[in-house]
Amino acid sequence: YYDPLRAEFDTTLSDCRVLEVFAPGDALVSLRMAVNPDLMAWSSLIGAPSSPAAGDRLVRAARRRDFPRPGMWCYVDACVNKETMTICEGEGAHQTTVMILEEAGDGV
């Protein structure tokens, strides 16, 4: 997911790489957002049209299968402050994100 080749097909990123792996599914990653019309339009909707151009973002990315219970996925992208290297809420358009996904009842 955070492979440097992602920038070749994801128009929202100009660079992406894993900096450190803490455990399987848990890593510190660097993202550089690409400034393009679609991303600028999206970010202006939330009041931060200049945020995508703010440079590299550090993210602690964690993925866990079967958490919090079997059949579910937990997905966390936690913003990391570049100066203190601590997890923070985020800045501008880039905020810490937490999702829990579950397969639909019909197996889709």
C-alpha positions, 0 to 999 in steps of 0.5 A: 500500500505504501510502496514508492511505485504507488505514485505512478498510479495514485494522482494524489501522491507524488511520493510515498515510502515506508521509513520504519517497520515496527511490526507486521502491519505497523509502520512509519511512512512518509507521504508527499501529496501531489498538488492537482485540481481534484485534490485542491477542490476536495481540500477546499471543501473542508477549508484547507485549500493549501494543505496538500502543498504543505510537503511531506507527511509522516504517518504511523500506519497500522492495519490489523485483520480480525480486530476488534473481532474475527471478520473485521479489519482495523485501519489507522493512519495516525499523523506524526509530528515531524519535530517531536516524532509523536502521534498527533491529531493532524494538521490542515486536510490531513487528519488522523484516520481510524476505520473499522471495516466488516464484510457485508452479511451476504459475503460481499 
